[in-house]
Amino acid sequence: MGARYVNRNLVAVIVASVVVTSLQLTIVSPLRSAGVVIMVVWLWPIVLGLTGVTSLAVVGGVVSGVLFDAQCATPFGLSAIVGGLLGYVSGRLGDEGIGNFGGSAWWTAPVVSALGGFIAPLVFALLATMFDQLQVWHGSVGTMMVVNAIAFGILGYPGNLISHRLIRFSGRLR
C-alpha cells in the first residue's frame, strides 16, 4: 500500500473508532443483556482485522479502547490493550485470508468475532487482576463471555461489511 492510502485509511479508521466509541457510550452501554454491557469497542478491532490490514486494526482497537476507558470507571488503558490484542490477532487471521471477503466462507467472520467476544472479557479480567484491579470480578465474567460471544457472532458479518467498505472507500485493500 502506498503512503497516501495508509494515511487516508488511518484517518478513516480513527474517525470511525471515535464514532464506534460514541455509539458504545451513548446507545450500547445503557442497554444491558443479562446485566452485561456488549462491548462494541472490542468487536470493532476484530472486524477491522479481518480486512487483512493488521496495523489499522490495532490502531482502531487502541483508539476506541482509550476513548472508552477515558469515559468509564474501568482501569484506564486495559480496554485499549485488549482492543489492540484483538486487532492484532484478527489482523493476522485476515492476512491469511480468513474473513468472508478474503475467499473464506461467509460464516468465518461471525465465528471469529464470536470467539473474540468469548475471550476478550476473560483477557480483560486477567489483565485487571495483574494490575490489582479486582473489582472487575464482582460481576460474572462467564456471563460476560457468553453474552459478548453471542452478540459478536450476530454483529460479526455486518461489522465486517462496514469495515471492508470503510477501507475500500478511503483507499484500497491489498
N, C-alpha and C positions, 0 to 999 in steps of 0.2 A: 504494500500500500504506500502511496506517496504521502509525503508530509502534509500536503494540503488536505487529503482525505482523512488522515488521522486527526488533524486539528479540528476539522468540521465534525467528525464523529465524536470527538472528545467533548466539544461544546454541546452537541446534541444530547449526549449521554448525561452530562452534568445537569443540563436544564431538565431533562426527563426525570432524573433522580430527585431533583427538587420537587417536581410535580408529584412523583410517586410518594415521596415522604409527606407532602401536604395532604394527599389523599389518605395516607395511613393515619395521620394525626387527626384529621377533621372528620372523616367518614368511617374508616375501618376500625380504628381503636375503640370508639364508643360502642360499636356493635360487637357483642361477645357471643361466641358459640360455645356452649357448655362452660361458660365462665372464662374462656380463653380468648385472648386477642390473636387474631390471624395476622401474622407478620408479613405483610406485602413487601416491606422493605427487604426481606430476605428472599422472597420469590424473585424480585427484580434482578439481582445479580445472576441467579440461576438461568433465567430465560435469556439474559444478555449473553451469558457464557455459551449457550447453545448456538449462538450465531457463529462461534468459532474465533471470536476476537477476545482473547483472554484478558488483555490489558484493559479493554473497555469494561469488561465485566467486573474486574477487580476495582476499577475506579468507581463504577456505579454502586458496587456494594459498600465501599468505604464511604463515599459521599452520602449515600442515603442512611447508612448506619450512624455517622457522625451527626447528621442533622436530626435523626430520630433521638439519639442519646442526649442531644443538647436540649430537647424539649420534654424529656420524660425522666422519671425517677430511677431509671436503670443506671447501672455503673457506667460511667462515661467511657466510651471507646469500645466496649465489649460488642455492641451491635455492629460496629464498624469492622472489628476483627472477624466476627462471624460472617458478615457480608463479603468481606474480602476473600475469606477462605472458600465460601460458596461460589463466588465468581471465578476463583482460580480453578477449582476442581471442575466446575461445569464448563469453563472455557477450554480446559484440556480435553474434556469429552467432546466438546464442539469441534475442536481441532481435528479429532479423529473421525469426524463425520457423524457423530451421534447427535441427533436433533432432527426434527422432522423435515427440515429443508436441506439437509446435507446428504440426502439419499437414504435416510433411515425411514422406518415405518412411522406413521402419523402418531402412534401411541408412545413413542420413545420420550418425547418432551414431557407429557404428563407423568410418566413413570419416573424419569429423572427428577422432575420437580417434586413429586411426592416423596421420593427418597430424601431429597434435600430438606423438605419440610419436616420429615421424621427425625432427621439427625440434628438439624440446627438448634432446636431448643435444648437438647442434651449437651451439645458443644457449648452453648451459651452458659448453661448451668455449671458445667465443669470448669470453664474459664473463670466464672464468677467465684467459684469455690477456691480456685488457685489464688485469687486476689482477696480472699477473706470476705467476700460479699455473700453471706449465707442466706440473705433474705429471699433470693430467687427460688429457694427450695420450699418456701412457705406454701406455694400453690402445688398443684400436681404436675410435675414435669412430664409424666406419662400421658396425661390428658392433653398437654400442650403438643406433645409429639404426634399423637393420633389426629387431633383436630387440624393441626397445620399440614400434616401429610394429606389428609382428605381434601382440604381447601387448595393446597398447591397442586394436587392431582387434577382437580377440576379447572383451576385457573392456568395450568401449565401450557395448554395448547393456545388459548387466546393471548397469553403473555408472550409466548414465542412468536406468534404472528406480529404482535405490536413491536417487539424488539427487532425483528427482521426488517420490518417496514421502516423503522426509525433509522437503522444503519444504512439501508438501501437509499432512503430519502436524502440522508445527509452526506453520503459518499458512495462508496461501493464496497460490497463484500468481496472477500478473497475468492 
